[in-house]
Amino acid sequence: MTPSSASGGSRLAAAAGISCYSIWGLAPLCFQLAGRLGASPWEILAHRSLWGAPAALAFVLAASGGRQALAVLRERRTLAWLALAAALIGVNWSVFIWAVNSGRVLETSLGYYVLPLINMATGWALFRERLDRAAWIAIGLAAAGVALQTFALGRLPVVSLALAVSFGAYAVVKKRVSVPAHTGLLVECALLAVPSAVFVAWLEARGLGHFGRAPALTAVLVACGPITAVPLMLFAWAARRLPLSAMGFLQFIAPTMTFAIGVMQGEPFSALRGASFALIWAGVAVFALAALRRGRPEPAIVAAVKAAAE
């Protein structure tokens, strides 16, 4: 490979990484649009799972991975792990969709800022990964930010913690399974698609569903599938071609975009709540600067990338 082709490949990988996190950052607008057009969070979740399956199948077929997907279905242990992963990502999706349609976009942003620091703590607790002083400072700042957010809201930021913990647990499960991203996504979406199809059929039979009744809403519900599958495929492609440290920096694009969406939509943002985010951002800065100084990826980045890319 020539230097120019390598440079071009890096630029394409960076563009893919930025694109996937940008799609994730804009996803709340799609789910909010579906909600404004009349769909409930549960109906949106069902269609996200239902239409995610054919989108994932298209990627599997494009990668000639059909035989591998069928082989996974015959491996009971692998299928059991993927079933657990599907349950966890289902929880994550349901909390996220409900939150962005309930005026809690800022809480979703907080959850994904905290996620890499949760991953570090999980790596230390479950996999005996060593954490240096900077890592503990970052975790401490994040914990302080969550505590202050609790005080500012007058309640525990359950949405933020549920998103961070569910996706952190999803990453742990995916570390146990050596399955390509497109195959894993297909199996997970297929497992979620079965109860989703039953629920959608139940809604339509009782006249409570919206699919096919309004062209705009129908299009948005179908789009929930590609919005789920496309960014994950872009992520997996970029993760194999960019340094893990670079992917670690890019991961903060999505929560920054959702933070901006929450603020622009007029969600309550007191000085105390701002201070809580400042503590989280300080933890993120310590995390990022430490990785940059050492020139190697943090355990949290490795966990997040392997969860999606392998």
C-alpha positions as CSV (number, residue, x, y, z in Angstrom):
1,M,0.0,0.0,0.0
2,T,1.4,3.4,-1.0
3,P,1.5,6.3,1.5
4,S,-1.2,8.2,-0.5
5,S,-3.5,5.2,-0.4
6,A,-2.9,4.6,3.3
7,S,-3.7,8.3,3.9
8,G,-6.8,8.0,1.9
9,G,-7.9,5.0,3.8
10,S,-7.4,6.8,7.1
11,R,-9.5,9.7,5.9
12,L,-12.2,7.3,4.9
13,A,-12.0,5.5,8.2
14,A,-12.2,8.8,10.1
15,A,-15.1,9.9,8.0
16,A,-16.9,6.6,8.8
17,G,-16.2,7.0,12.5
18,I,-17.4,10.6,12.5
19,S,-20.5,9.6,10.5
20,C,-21.5,6.8,12.8
21,Y,-21.3,8.9,16.0
22,S,-23.1,11.8,14.2
23,I,-26.0,9.4,13.3
24,W,-26.1,8.3,16.9
25,G,-26.1,11.9,18.0
26,L,-29.0,12.8,15.7
27,A,-31.0,9.6,16.5
28,P,-33.1,11.4,19.2
29,L,-34.6,13.6,16.5
30,C,-35.9,10.6,14.6
31,F,-37.5,9.0,17.7
32,Q,-39.0,12.3,18.7
33,L,-40.5,12.8,15.3
34,A,-42.1,9.4,15.5
35,G,-43.4,10.3,18.9
36,R,-44.8,13.6,17.7
37,L,-46.5,11.9,14.8
38,G,-48.4,9.6,17.3
39,A,-46.3,6.5,18.0
40,S,-45.7,5.5,21.6
41,P,-42.1,4.7,22.8
42,W,-43.0,1.0,22.8
43,E,-44.3,1.1,19.3
44,I,-41.1,2.9,18.2
45,L,-39.0,0.3,20.0
46,A,-40.8,-2.5,18.3
47,H,-40.3,-1.1,14.9
48,R,-36.7,-0.3,15.6
49,S,-36.1,-3.9,16.4
50,L,-38.3,-5.2,13.6
51,W,-36.8,-3.2,10.8
52,G,-33.3,-3.5,12.2
53,A,-33.3,-7.2,11.3
54,P,-33.6,-6.9,7.5
55,A,-31.1,-4.0,7.6
56,A,-28.6,-6.2,9.5
57,L,-29.4,-9.1,7.1
58,A,-28.5,-6.9,4.2
59,F,-25.1,-6.3,5.7
60,V,-24.6,-10.0,6.4
61,L,-25.4,-11.0,2.9
62,A,-23.2,-8.2,1.5
63,A,-20.3,-9.7,3.5
64,S,-21.2,-13.2,2.4
65,G,-21.7,-14.1,6.1
66,G,-24.9,-16.1,5.7
67,R,-23.3,-19.4,6.5
68,Q,-21.6,-18.0,9.6
69,A,-24.9,-16.6,10.8
70,L,-26.6,-20.0,10.4
71,A,-23.6,-21.6,12.3
72,V,-24.2,-19.2,15.2
73,L,-27.8,-20.3,15.5
74,R,-26.6,-23.9,16.0
75,E,-24.1,-23.0,18.8
76,R,-26.2,-23.0,21.9
77,R,-23.7,-21.3,24.1
78,T,-23.0,-18.5,21.6
79,L,-26.7,-18.1,21.0
80,A,-27.4,-17.8,24.8
81,W,-24.8,-15.0,25.1
82,L,-26.3,-13.2,22.2
83,A,-29.8,-13.6,23.7
84,L,-28.5,-11.9,26.8
85,A,-26.9,-9.2,24.7
86,A,-30.2,-8.7,22.9
87,A,-32.0,-8.3,26.2
88,L,-29.5,-5.7,27.4
89,I,-29.5,-3.7,24.2
90,G,-33.3,-3.9,24.2
91,V,-33.3,-2.3,27.7
92,N,-30.9,0.3,26.5
93,W,-33.0,1.2,23.4
94,S,-36.3,1.3,25.4
95,V,-34.9,3.6,28.0
96,F,-33.3,5.9,25.4
97,I,-36.5,6.1,23.2
98,W,-38.7,6.8,26.3
99,A,-36.2,9.4,27.6
100,V,-35.9,11.4,24.5
101,N,-39.7,11.5,24.1
102,S,-40.1,12.5,27.8
103,G,-38.0,15.7,27.8
104,R,-34.9,13.9,29.2
105,V,-32.4,14.2,26.4
106,L,-29.8,15.8,28.7
107,E,-30.0,12.8,30.9
108,T,-29.2,10.5,27.9
109,S,-26.2,12.7,27.2
110,L,-24.9,12.4,30.7
111,G,-25.3,8.6,30.5
112,Y,-23.1,8.3,27.4
113,Y,-20.5,10.7,28.8
114,V,-20.3,8.5,31.9
115,L,-20.2,5.2,29.8
116,P,-16.4,5.1,29.1
117,L,-15.7,5.7,32.8
118,I,-18.2,3.0,33.7
119,N,-16.3,0.7,31.3
120,M,-13.0,1.5,33.1
121,A,-14.5,0.7,36.5
122,T,-16.0,-2.5,35.1
123,G,-12.7,-3.6,33.6
124,W,-11.0,-3.1,36.9
125,A,-13.7,-4.9,38.9
126,L,-14.4,-7.9,36.5
127,F,-11.2,-8.3,34.4
128,R,-8.6,-7.1,36.8
129,E,-7.5,-4.3,34.5
130,R,-5.0,-2.0,36.1
131,L,-6.1,1.7,36.5
132,D,-3.6,4.5,37.0
133,R,-4.0,7.6,39.0
134,A,-5.5,9.5,36.0
135,A,-8.2,6.8,35.5
136,W,-9.2,7.0,39.2
137,I,-9.4,10.8,39.1
138,A,-11.6,10.5,36.0
139,I,-13.9,8.0,37.7
140,G,-14.0,10.1,40.9
141,L,-14.9,13.2,38.9
142,A,-17.7,11.3,37.1
143,A,-19.0,10.0,40.4
144,A,-19.0,13.5,41.8
145,G,-20.9,14.7,38.7
146,V,-23.5,12.1,39.1
147,A,-23.9,12.9,42.7
148,L,-24.3,16.6,42.0
149,Q,-26.8,15.8,39.2
150,T,-28.8,13.8,41.7
151,F,-28.9,16.9,44.0
152,A,-29.7,19.2,41.1
153,L,-32.6,17.0,39.8
154,G,-33.9,16.1,43.3
155,R,-33.7,12.5,42.3
156,L,-31.2,9.9,41.1
157,P,-30.5,10.3,37.4
158,V,-31.9,6.8,36.7
159,V,-32.0,7.4,32.9
160,S,-28.3,8.2,32.8
161,L,-27.3,5.3,35.0
162,A,-29.6,2.8,33.2
163,L,-28.2,3.8,29.8
164,A,-24.6,3.6,31.0
165,V,-25.0,0.4,33.0
166,S,-27.1,-1.5,30.3
167,F,-24.6,-0.7,27.6
168,G,-21.6,-1.3,29.8
169,A,-23.1,-4.8,30.6
170,Y,-23.8,-5.3,26.9
171,A,-20.1,-4.6,26.2
172,V,-19.1,-7.2,28.9
173,V,-21.3,-9.8,27.3
174,K,-20.0,-9.1,23.8
175,K,-16.5,-9.5,25.0
176,R,-17.4,-13.1,25.8
177,V,-18.6,-13.8,22.2
178,S,-16.3,-13.9,19.2
179,V,-18.8,-13.1,16.5
180,P,-18.5,-10.4,13.8
181,A,-20.5,-7.2,14.3
182,H,-22.9,-7.7,11.5
183,T,-23.6,-11.3,12.5
184,G,-24.1,-10.4,16.1
185,L,-26.4,-7.5,15.2
186,L,-28.5,-9.7,12.9
187,V,-29.0,-12.4,15.6
188,E,-29.8,-9.8,18.3
189,C,-32.2,-8.0,16.1
190,A,-33.8,-11.3,15.0
191,L,-34.3,-12.3,18.6
192,L,-35.9,-8.9,19.4
193,A,-37.9,-9.0,16.2
194,V,-40.0,-12.0,17.2
195,P,-41.7,-10.3,20.3
196,S,-41.7,-7.0,18.4
197,A,-43.6,-8.5,15.5
198,V,-46.2,-10.0,17.9
199,F,-46.5,-6.6,19.7
200,V,-47.0,-4.7,16.4
201,A,-49.6,-7.3,15.2
202,W,-51.4,-6.9,18.5
203,L,-51.4,-3.1,18.2
204,E,-52.7,-3.2,14.6
205,A,-55.4,-5.8,15.4
206,R,-56.8,-3.4,18.1
207,G,-56.5,-0.3,16.0
208,L,-53.8,1.1,18.2
209,G,-51.0,0.9,15.7
210,H,-49.9,3.5,13.2
211,F,-48.0,1.5,10.6
212,G,-49.4,2.0,7.1
213,R,-51.9,4.6,8.2
214,A,-49.8,7.7,7.8
215,P,-47.1,7.8,5.1
216,A,-44.8,10.1,7.1
217,L,-45.0,8.1,10.3
218,T,-44.6,4.8,8.4
219,A,-41.5,6.0,6.7
220,V,-40.0,7.2,10.1
221,L,-40.8,3.9,11.7
222,V,-39.1,1.9,8.9
223,A,-36.1,4.3,9.0
224,C,-35.5,3.3,12.6
225,G,-34.1,0.0,11.3
226,P,-31.3,1.5,9.2
227,I,-30.6,4.1,11.9
228,T,-29.9,1.2,14.1
229,A,-27.8,-0.9,11.7
230,V,-25.9,1.6,9.5
231,P,-24.0,3.4,12.3
232,L,-22.9,0.1,13.9
233,M,-21.5,-1.1,10.5
234,L,-19.7,2.2,10.0
235,F,-18.3,1.9,13.5
236,A,-17.1,-1.6,13.0
237,W,-15.5,-0.7,9.7
238,A,-13.8,2.4,11.2
239,A,-12.7,0.6,14.4
240,R,-10.6,-1.9,12.3
241,R,-8.8,0.9,10.5
242,L,-8.3,3.7,13.1
243,P,-6.2,3.6,16.3
244,L,-8.4,2.7,19.3
245,S,-7.4,6.0,20.9
246,A,-8.8,7.9,17.9
247,M,-12.1,6.0,18.3
248,G,-12.0,6.8,21.9
249,F,-12.0,10.5,21.2
250,L,-14.7,10.2,18.5
251,Q,-17.1,8.5,20.9
252,F,-17.8,11.8,22.6
253,I,-19.4,13.3,19.5
254,A,-22.7,11.6,20.1
255,P,-23.3,12.7,23.7
256,T,-22.1,16.2,22.8
257,M,-24.7,16.4,20.0
258,T,-27.5,15.1,22.2
259,F,-26.5,17.6,24.9
260,A,-26.8,20.4,22.4
261,I,-30.2,19.0,21.3
262,G,-31.4,19.0,24.9
263,V,-30.3,22.5,25.6
264,M,-31.8,23.8,22.3
265,Q,-35.1,22.1,23.1
266,G,-35.3,24.1,26.3
267,E,-34.8,21.4,28.9
268,P,-34.2,22.7,32.4
269,F,-30.5,23.5,32.8
270,S,-29.8,25.2,36.1
271,A,-26.3,26.4,37.3
272,L,-26.1,23.4,39.6
273,R,-26.9,21.0,36.8
274,G,-24.3,22.8,34.6
275,A,-21.8,22.2,37.4
276,S,-22.6,18.5,37.4
277,F,-21.9,18.4,33.6
278,A,-18.7,20.3,34.2
279,L,-17.5,17.6,36.6
280,I,-18.3,14.9,34.0
281,W,-16.5,16.9,31.3
282,A,-13.5,17.3,33.6
283,G,-13.5,13.5,34.0
284,V,-13.7,13.0,30.3
285,A,-10.8,15.5,29.7
286,V,-8.6,13.7,32.2
287,F,-9.5,10.4,30.5
288,A,-8.7,11.8,27.0
289,L,-5.5,13.7,28.0
290,A,-4.1,10.7,29.8
291,A,-4.7,8.5,26.7
292,L,-3.1,11.1,24.5
293,R,-0.1,11.5,26.7
294,R,0.5,7.7,26.8
295,G,-0.3,7.3,23.1
296,R,-2.2,4.1,23.8
297,P,-5.9,3.2,24.3
298,E,-7.6,3.1,27.6
299,P,-9.2,-0.2,28.7
300,A,-12.6,1.5,28.3
301,I,-11.9,2.2,24.6
302,V,-10.8,-1.3,24.0
303,A,-13.9,-2.7,25.7
304,A,-16.3,-0.4,23.7
305,V,-14.6,-1.1,20.4
306,K,-14.4,-4.9,20.9
307,A,-18.0,-5.0,21.9
308,A,-19.1,-3.6,18.6
309,A,-16.4,-4.6,16.2
310,E,-15.9,-8.2,17.1
